[in-house]
């Protein structure tokens, strides 16, 4: 990471506050690591939402049967 501190937009901080207490520090660290690796300087609401969508598409909270649509 470069010497520039990462910034959090006000909207991103509001989203961060909605993450459950027990996982918030891990989520914050993961966001900061990703942004630093990408060479970015600010964490925004859009970035957080895009990362969440990407994570959910890879790991999904629930698995649906491709034939019936029922949650397994």
The first five atom37 places (N, CA, C, CB, O) and aatype in JSON, in Angstrom:
{
  "aatype": [20, 20, 20, 20, 20, 20, 20, 20, 20, 20, 20, 20, 20, 20, 20, 20, 20, 20, 20, 20, 20, 20, 20, 20, 20, 20, 20, 20, 20, 20, 20, 20, 20, 20, 20, 20, 20, 20, 20, 20, 20, 20, 20, 20, 20, 20, 20, 20, 20, 20, 20, 20, 20, 20, 20, 20, 20, 20, 20, 20, 20, 20, 20, 20, 20, 20, 20, 20, 20, 20, 20, 20],
  "atom_mask": [
    [1, 1, 1, 1, 1],
    [1, 1, 1, 1, 1],
    [1, 1, 1, 1, 1],
    [1, 1, 1, 1, 1],
    [1, 1, 1, 1, 1],
    [1, 1, 1, 1, 1],
    [1, 1, 1, 1, 1],
    [1, 1, 1, 1, 1],
    [1, 1, 1, 1, 1],
    [1, 1, 1, 1, 1],
    [1, 1, 1, 1, 1],
    [1, 1, 1, 1, 1],
    [1, 1, 1, 1, 1],
    [1, 1, 1, 1, 1],
    [1, 1, 1, 1, 1],
    [1, 1, 1, 1, 1],
    [1, 1, 1, 1, 1],
    [1, 1, 1, 1, 1],
    [1, 1, 1, 1, 1],
    [1, 1, 1, 1, 1],
    [1, 1, 1, 1, 1],
    [1, 1, 1, 1, 1],
    [1, 1, 1, 1, 1],
    [1, 1, 1, 1, 1],
    [1, 1, 1, 1, 1],
    [1, 1, 1, 1, 1],
    [1, 1, 1, 1, 1],
    [1, 1, 1, 1, 1],
    [1, 1, 1, 1, 1],
    [1, 1, 1, 1, 1],
    [1, 1, 1, 1, 1],
    [1, 1, 1, 1, 1],
    [1, 1, 1, 1, 1],
    [1, 1, 1, 1, 1],
    [1, 1, 1, 1, 1],
    [1, 1, 1, 1, 1],
    [1, 1, 1, 1, 1],
    [1, 1, 1, 1, 1],
    [1, 1, 1, 1, 1],
    [1, 1, 1, 1, 1],
    [1, 1, 1, 1, 1],
    [1, 1, 1, 1, 1],
    [1, 1, 1, 1, 1],
    [1, 1, 1, 1, 1],
    [1, 1, 1, 1, 1],
    [1, 1, 1, 1, 1],
    [1, 1, 1, 1, 1],
    [1, 1, 1, 1, 1],
    [1, 1, 1, 1, 1],
    [1, 1, 1, 1, 1],
    [1, 1, 1, 1, 1],
    [1, 1, 1, 1, 1],
    [1, 1, 1, 1, 1],
    [1, 1, 1, 1, 1],
    [1, 1, 1, 1, 1],
    [1, 1, 1, 1, 1],
    [1, 1, 1, 1, 1],
    [1, 1, 1, 1, 1],
    [1, 1, 1, 1, 1],
    [1, 1, 1, 1, 1],
    [1, 1, 1, 1, 1],
    [1, 1, 1, 1, 1],
    [1, 1, 1, 1, 1],
    [1, 1, 1, 1, 1],
    [1, 1, 1, 1, 1],
    [1, 1, 1, 1, 1],
    [1, 1, 1, 1, 1],
    [1, 1, 1, 1, 1],
    [1, 1, 1, 1, 1],
    [1, 1, 1, 1, 1],
    [1, 1, 1, 1, 1],
    [1, 1, 1, 1, 1]
  ],
  "atom_positions": [
    [[0.85, -1.18, 0.0], [0.0, 0.0, 0.0], [0.88, 1.23, 0.0], [-0.96, 0.01, 1.21], [1.96, 1.23, 0.59]],
    [[0.42, 2.28, -0.67], [1.22, 3.49, -0.68], [1.03, 4.26, 0.61], [0.87, 4.36, -1.87], [0.26, 3.83, 1.48]],
    [[1.71, 5.38, 0.75], [1.67, 6.12, 2.0], [0.4, 6.95, 2.17], [2.87, 7.02, 2.09], [0.17, 7.51, 3.24]],
    [[-0.42, 7.02, 1.13], [-1.67, 7.76, 1.21], [-2.7, 6.94, 1.97], [-2.19, 8.11, -0.2], [-2.94, 5.77, 1.65]],
    [[-3.3, 7.56, 2.98], [-4.31, 6.86, 3.77], [-5.57, 6.68, 2.93], [-4.64, 7.63, 5.07], [-5.94, 7.55, 2.14]],
    [[-6.22, 5.55, 3.12], [-7.47, 5.3, 2.42], [-8.56, 6.17, 3.02], [-7.86, 3.81, 2.5], [-8.6, 6.4, 4.22]],
    [[-9.44, 6.63, 2.16], [-10.59, 7.42, 2.61], [-11.84, 6.59, 2.45], [-10.7, 8.76, 1.81], [-11.95, 5.75, 1.55]],
    [[-12.79, 6.84, 3.32], [-14.12, 6.22, 3.23], [-15.1, 7.34, 2.96], [-14.49, 5.42, 4.55], [-15.13, 8.33, 3.69]],
    [[-15.92, 7.2, 1.92], [-16.97, 8.19, 1.67], [-17.99, 8.09, 2.8], [-17.65, 7.97, 0.27], [-18.08, 7.07, 3.48]],
    [[-18.75, 9.15, 2.99], [-19.77, 9.16, 4.04], [-20.79, 8.04, 3.81], [-20.47, 10.53, 4.1], [-21.22, 7.38, 4.76]],
    [[-21.19, 7.84, 2.56], [-22.15, 6.77, 2.24], [-21.57, 5.39, 2.54], [-22.57, 6.85, 0.76], [-22.29, 4.51, 3.01]],
    [[-20.28, 5.21, 2.26], [-19.63, 3.92, 2.54], [-19.58, 3.67, 4.04], [-18.21, 3.89, 1.94], [-19.78, 2.54, 4.5]],
    [[-19.3, 4.71, 4.81], [-19.27, 4.55, 6.27], [-20.65, 4.18, 6.8], [-18.77, 5.84, 6.94], [-20.77, 3.4, 7.75]],
    [[-21.69, 4.75, 6.21], [-23.04, 4.4, 6.63], [-23.35, 2.94, 6.33], [-24.07, 5.31, 5.94], [-23.99, 2.26, 7.14]],
    [[-22.9, 2.45, 5.18], [-23.08, 1.03, 4.86], [-22.28, 0.15, 5.81], [-22.66, 0.75, 3.41], [-22.76, -0.88, 6.26]],
    [[-21.06, 0.57, 6.1], [-20.2, -0.19, 7.01], [-20.88, -0.33, 8.37], [-18.83, 0.49, 7.16], [-20.8, -1.4, 8.99]],
    [[-21.53, 0.72, 8.84], [-22.21, 0.67, 10.13], [-23.37, -0.32, 10.16], [-22.73, 2.05, 10.49], [-23.79, -0.75, 11.23]],
    [[-23.89, -0.7, 8.99], [-25.0, -1.65, 8.92], [-24.53, -3.1, 8.97], [-25.8, -1.41, 7.66], [-25.35, -4.01, 9.14]],
    [[-23.24, -3.31, 8.83], [-22.69, -4.67, 8.89], [-22.68, -5.11, 10.35], [-21.24, -4.73, 8.26], [-22.28, -4.33, 11.22]],
    [[-23.09, -6.32, 10.64], [-23.12, -6.8, 12.03], [-21.76, -6.63, 12.74], [-23.54, -8.27, 12.07], [-20.7, -6.83, 12.15]],
    [[-21.84, -6.25, 14.0], [-20.64, -5.95, 14.8], [-19.58, -7.03, 14.74], [-21.02, -5.72, 16.22], [-18.39, -6.74, 14.65]],
    [[-20.01, -8.3, 14.79], [-19.06, -9.39, 14.88], [-18.23, -9.58, 13.62], [-19.79, -10.66, 15.19], [-17.13, -10.14, 13.69]],
    [[-18.72, -9.12, 12.48], [-17.97, -9.28, 11.23], [-17.49, -7.96, 10.63], [-18.83, -9.99, 10.21], [-16.75, -7.96, 9.65]],
    [[-17.89, -6.85, 11.23], [-17.52, -5.53, 10.69], [-16.02, -5.34, 10.56], [-18.09, -4.45, 11.56], [-15.56, -4.88, 9.51]],
    [[-15.22, -5.66, 11.59], [-13.76, -5.44, 11.44], [-13.16, -6.24, 10.28], [-13.04, -5.82, 12.74], [-12.29, -5.74, 9.57]],
    [[-13.62, -7.47, 10.09], [-13.12, -8.28, 8.99], [-13.54, -7.69, 7.65], [-13.62, -9.73, 9.12], [-12.74, -7.62, 6.71]],
    [[-14.8, -7.26, 7.55], [-15.29, -6.67, 6.31], [-14.52, -5.39, 5.99], [-16.8, -6.38, 6.4], [-14.16, -5.15, 4.84]],
    [[-14.27, -4.58, 7.01], [-13.53, -3.34, 6.81], [-12.11, -3.64, 6.33], [-13.49, -2.52, 8.12], [-11.61, -2.99, 5.4]],
    [[-11.47, -4.59, 6.95], [-10.11, -4.95, 6.56], [-10.07, -5.48, 5.12], [-9.53, -6.01, 7.52], [-9.17, -5.13, 4.35]],
    [[-11.04, -6.31, 4.76], [-11.08, -6.86, 3.41], [-11.28, -5.75, 2.37], [-12.19, -7.9, 3.29], [-10.64, -5.76, 1.32]],
    [[-12.16, -4.8, 2.68], [-12.39, -3.67, 1.76], [-11.11, -2.86, 1.59], [-13.53, -2.77, 2.28], [-10.73, -2.51, 0.48]],
    [[-10.46, -2.56, 2.71], [-9.25, -1.75, 2.65], [-8.13, -2.47, 1.9], [-8.79, -1.4, 4.06], [-7.38, -1.83, 1.15]],
    [[-8.0, -3.77, 2.1], [-6.98, -4.53, 1.37], [-7.26, -4.52, -0.13], [-6.9, -5.98, 1.9], [-6.35, -4.34, -0.94]],
    [[-8.52, -4.73, -0.49], [-8.88, -4.74, -1.91], [-8.58, -3.39, -2.56], [-10.38, -5.1, -2.09], [-7.97, -3.33, -3.63]],
    [[-9.0, -2.32, -1.92], [-8.8, -0.98, -2.48], [-7.31, -0.68, -2.62], [-9.48, 0.08, -1.59], [-6.88, -0.11, -3.62]],
    [[-6.54, -1.05, -1.61], [-5.09, -0.81, -1.68], [-4.46, -1.62, -2.82], [-4.42, -1.18, -0.33], [-3.61, -1.1, -3.54]],
    [[-4.87, -2.87, -2.99], [-4.33, -3.71, -4.07], [-4.68, -3.15, -5.44], [-4.86, -5.13, -3.94], [-3.93, -3.32, -6.4]],
    [[-5.83, -2.49, -5.54], [-6.27, -1.92, -6.81], [-5.66, -0.55, -7.07], [-7.78, -1.82, -6.84], [-5.84, 0.03, -8.14]],
    [[-4.93, -0.02, -6.09], [-4.31, 1.29, -6.24], [-5.3, 2.44, -6.09], [-3.65, 1.38, -7.58], [-5.02, 3.56, -6.52]],
    [[-6.43, 2.16, -5.48], [-7.44, 3.2, -5.26], [-7.18, 3.9, -3.94], [-8.87, 2.59, -5.29], [-6.42, 3.4, -3.1]],
    [[-7.81, 5.03, -3.75], [-7.6, 5.79, -2.51], [-8.86, 5.99, -1.69], [-7.01, 7.12, -2.83], [-8.79, 6.45, -0.55]],
    [[-10.03, 5.63, -2.27], [-11.27, 5.86, -1.55], [-12.21, 4.67, -1.68], [-11.96, 7.12, -2.06], [-12.34, 4.07, -2.74]],
    [[-12.85, 4.35, -0.57], [-13.87, 3.32, -0.55], [-15.21, 4.04, -0.64], [-13.77, 2.41, 0.75], [-15.54, 4.89, 0.19]],
    [[-15.98, 3.68, -1.67], [-17.26, 4.32, -1.91], [-18.4, 3.32, -1.73], [-17.3, 4.94, -3.31], [-18.18, 2.11, -1.67]],
    [[-19.6, 3.85, -1.65], [-20.79, 3.01, -1.55], [-20.89, 2.09, -2.77], [-22.07, 3.88, -1.42], [-21.16, 0.89, -2.63]],
    [[-20.68, 2.64, -3.96], [-20.76, 1.83, -5.18], [-19.74, 0.69, -5.17], [-20.55, 2.7, -6.42], [-20.06, -0.43, -5.55]],
    [[-18.54, 0.99, -4.75], [-17.5, -0.04, -4.68], [-17.92, -1.14, -3.71], [-16.15, 0.57, -4.24], [-17.78, -2.33, -4.02]],
    [[-18.42, -0.77, -2.54], [-18.86, -1.76, -1.57], [-19.98, -2.62, -2.12], [-19.32, -1.08, -0.28], [-19.99, -3.84, -1.93]],
    [[-20.94, -2.01, -2.82], [-22.05, -2.77, -3.37], [-21.58, -3.7, -4.48], [-23.13, -1.82, -3.9], [-22.07, -4.83, -4.59]],
    [[-20.65, -3.25, -5.3], [-20.11, -4.11, -6.36], [-19.34, -5.29, -5.79], [-19.2, -3.3, -7.28], [-19.47, -6.41, -6.29]],
    [[-18.55, -5.05, -4.75], [-17.8, -6.14, -4.12], [-18.74, -7.14, -3.46], [-16.81, -5.59, -3.1], [-18.51, -8.35, -3.51]],
    [[-19.78, -6.64, -2.84], [-20.76, -7.54, -2.21], [-21.44, -8.41, -3.26], [-21.83, -6.72, -1.42], [-21.58, -9.62, -3.07]],
    [[-21.86, -7.8, -4.36], [-22.51, -8.56, -5.43], [-21.56, -9.61, -5.99], [-22.99, -7.62, -6.55], [-21.97, -10.74, -6.27]],
    [[-20.31, -9.25, -6.16], [-19.31, -10.19, -6.67], [-19.12, -11.34, -5.7], [-17.98, -9.48, -6.93], [-19.05, -12.5, -6.11]],
    [[-19.02, -11.03, -4.42], [-18.85, -12.05, -3.39], [-20.04, -13.0, -3.37], [-18.66, -11.41, -2.02], [-19.88, -14.22, -3.32]],
    [[-21.24, -12.42, -3.4], [-22.44, -13.25, -3.35], [-22.58, -14.13, -4.59], [-23.66, -12.38, -3.2], [-23.08, -15.25, -4.51]],
    [[-22.14, -13.62, -5.74], [-22.25, -14.44, -6.95], [-21.26, -15.6, -6.92], [-22.01, -13.58, -8.2], [-21.51, -16.65, -7.51]],
    [[-20.14, -15.42, -6.22], [-19.15, -16.49, -6.11], [-19.51, -17.49, -5.02], [-17.77, -15.91, -5.83], [-19.38, -18.7, -5.21]],
    [[-19.98, -16.99, -3.89], [-20.18, -17.85, -2.72], [-21.62, -18.0, -2.32], [-19.41, -17.32, -1.57], [-21.96, -18.93, -1.59]],
    [[-22.49, -17.11, -2.77], [-23.92, -17.17, -2.51], [-24.29, -17.47, -1.07], [-24.53, -18.17, -3.37], [-23.66, -18.29, -0.41]],
    [[-25.31, -16.81, -0.6], [-25.81, -17.09, 0.74], [-26.65, -18.36, 0.73], [-26.63, -15.91, 1.28], [-26.65, -19.11, 1.7]],
    [[-27.34, -18.6, -0.36], [-28.19, -19.77, -0.47], [-28.01, -20.36, -1.86], [-29.68, -19.42, -0.2], [-27.76, -19.64, -2.83]],
    [[-28.12, -21.64, -1.93], [-28.03, -22.32, -3.22], [-29.42, -22.7, -3.67], [-27.11, -23.57, -3.14], [-30.19, -23.28, -2.9]],
    [[-29.77, -22.38, -4.92], [-31.08, -22.72, -5.46], [-30.95, -23.87, -6.45], [-31.74, -21.49, -6.13], [-29.98, -23.95, -7.21]],
    [[-31.93, -24.73, -6.42], [-31.99, -25.81, -7.4], [-32.21, -25.19, -8.77], [-33.11, -26.83, -7.05], [-33.13, -24.4, -8.95]],
    [[-31.37, -25.54, -9.76], [-31.52, -24.93, -11.08], [-32.81, -25.35, -11.79], [-30.34, -25.29, -11.94], [-33.22, -24.69, -12.74]],
    [[-33.44, -26.42, -11.34], [-34.66, -26.89, -12.0], [-35.93, -26.38, -11.36], [-34.69, -28.38, -12.0], [-36.88, -26.02, -12.05]],
    [[-35.96, -26.33, -10.01], [-37.18, -25.94, -9.32], [-37.12, -24.53, -8.76], [-37.48, -26.91, -8.22], [-38.15, -23.9, -8.5]],
    [[-35.89, -24.02, -8.56], [-35.75, -22.71, -7.94], [-35.84, -22.74, -6.44], [-36.78, -21.79, -8.48], [-35.73, -21.71, -5.78]],
    [[-36.06, -23.95, -5.87], [-36.16, -24.07, -4.42], [-34.78, -23.96, -3.79], [-36.82, -25.4, -4.03], [-33.77, -24.39, -4.35]],
    [[-34.77, -23.36, -2.59], [-33.51, -23.24, -1.85], [-33.14, -24.58, -1.25], [-33.62, -22.17, -0.75], [-33.96, -25.22, -0.59]],
    [[-31.91, -25.0, -1.49], [-31.45, -26.31, -1.0], [-31.08, -26.23, 0.47], [-30.25, -26.8, -1.81], [-30.68, -27.24, 1.06]]
  ]
}
